[in-house]
Amino acid sequence: MVNIKAIEIKNYIGKKFVTKWYQVSQEAINKFADLTKDHQYIHINPERAEQSIYGKTVAHGFFVLSMLGFFTLQDGERDLMQFYITDAKAIINYGFDKIRFISAVPVGSFIRDVSYISKVELVGKGMKFTSHHTIEIKAQEKPALIAEWINLLVL
């Protein structure tokens, strides 16, 4: 039997969540490069990156995508995430329906996540929900990325 409280998640469909700004540092980019073994100069070599189309180093696209986990637990969604955590046995990353890398994120930029739940489905002993995410870059018109993220709540 599905917990009635869990069904209340449908009340959050379309509600916008906006996180605080996060500054992307060269140190964070370098650590990500070390973890992923992706040491392309555009990410880790400021002198050489000056000659690139960006004029400075930029964050890896996957670095920016991986920040969704951080942003989801930030203040913008804390109430909703606490709801998931107290009501669910587990929250599982189910995957993505869509990921688009729109703009590069230069070192020193500030990024944030603007998201909303777009779909909720009851499945077996839980529910799948899809959330739409836009990672914005402060003072830029175009976002860094847009993603449709699916998570599974096991109840």
N, C-alpha and C positions, 0 to 999 in steps of 0.2 A: 504494500500500500504506500502510495506517495504521500509524504508529509504535506499537509495542507499549507503550512507556512511556506514551503518551497514554491508552491504554485503562485504565491504572491510576487515572485520575481517578474511575472508578466506585467505587473504594475510599473516596472521600470523601463519597459519598452519605449524608446524614443527620448527618454530623459537624458539630457546632456551632462557629461562629467568632464570637468576641465581641471587638469593638474597644475601644479606649480611649475615654473620654469626651471630647467636644469641646464647648466653650462657644460658644454662638451670641451674637455681639456685635452691637451696633447698627451698627458700622462695616461688618461683613460683610453685614448686611441691606441697608444703604445701597448698597454696591457692587453687590450683586445687583440691586437696584432700578434702578440706573443702567444696568447691562448689559442688562436685559430691558425697560427703559422702563416698568416697572410701579411707579409712584410713589404708589400708594394710601396714604392717610394712616395706615391701620392698621399699615403697615410702617415708615414713615419719619418720622412726626410724633408724637413722644412726648407732647406736651401734648394734642393732640387725641385720641390713642389712650387717654389716661387716662379719657376719657368713654365708651369702648367697653365691650363685654362682657368684654374681657380685662384692662382696666385699665392696659395698657401695650402697646407695639408687639409685634408677632409676626412671625416669619419667614414668608416666602412658602412656600406648600406646595411649589412647584417648587424653591425653595432647598433645602428639606429633602430632596426627592427627588434633587436633583443631588449631594448629599453622598455618595450611594452610590459614586460613582467614587473619592472621597477615602477613604471607609471601606474599600473593597475593597483598596486598596494599603497599608492600615495594618497594624500588627504582627499583628493578629488573624488575618489571612489571608496574611501575607507568604510563608510557606513554600509555600502552595498557589499563590499568584500567581507566585512565582519558577518553580515547576514549569510553569505555563502558558507563561510567557515564554520559558523555555529550550527548551521542547518544541514551540512553535507559531511559525509564520511571522507570524501576526497574530491578534489577539483583536478581534472586531468586536461592537459593541453591536447585537443583533438585534431588541431591543424588549422589551415587557412584556406578559405575559398578564393581569396584574391590578395595579392600583394603587388603594389606598384611603387617603385622608387622614382619620385618626381624630381626632387632637387637634391644636390649635394649639400652636406652640412659642414661648412668650414670650421676649423678649430676655433674655439672661443665663442661660437654661436650658442644661443640659448634655444632649447627646444622644449616643447610640452605636448601632451596628448589631449586631444579633444575626442571624446568617444560617446557612444550610446549603444544600448542593446537593441538589435534590430529584429531578432527572432528567438523564440523559445519553443522547444519541442519536448514533450514527455517521451522518454525512451526507456523501456525496461524498468530498471530500479533507479532511474534518475532522470536527468533532463540535459539536453544539449541547448546551449544558447550561443548565438552569434552576436558579436559586438563589432561595430564599425569604428575604426580608429584613424584619426588624422594626426600625424606628428607635424606640428607647426614649427616654423623657424621664426623667431622673433624678428620683426621688422622686414620680413619677406612676404610677398604676396603668395607665392606658390609653396605648398607644404613639402616636407622632406619625403613623406610617404603616406600612402593610404592602404589600409589593410582590413580585411574581413576575417576576424579571428573566431574560431569555434572552440568552446570549452565544454567539457562534460562534467556535470555534478553527479556524483554517486550518492544516493540518499539511503 
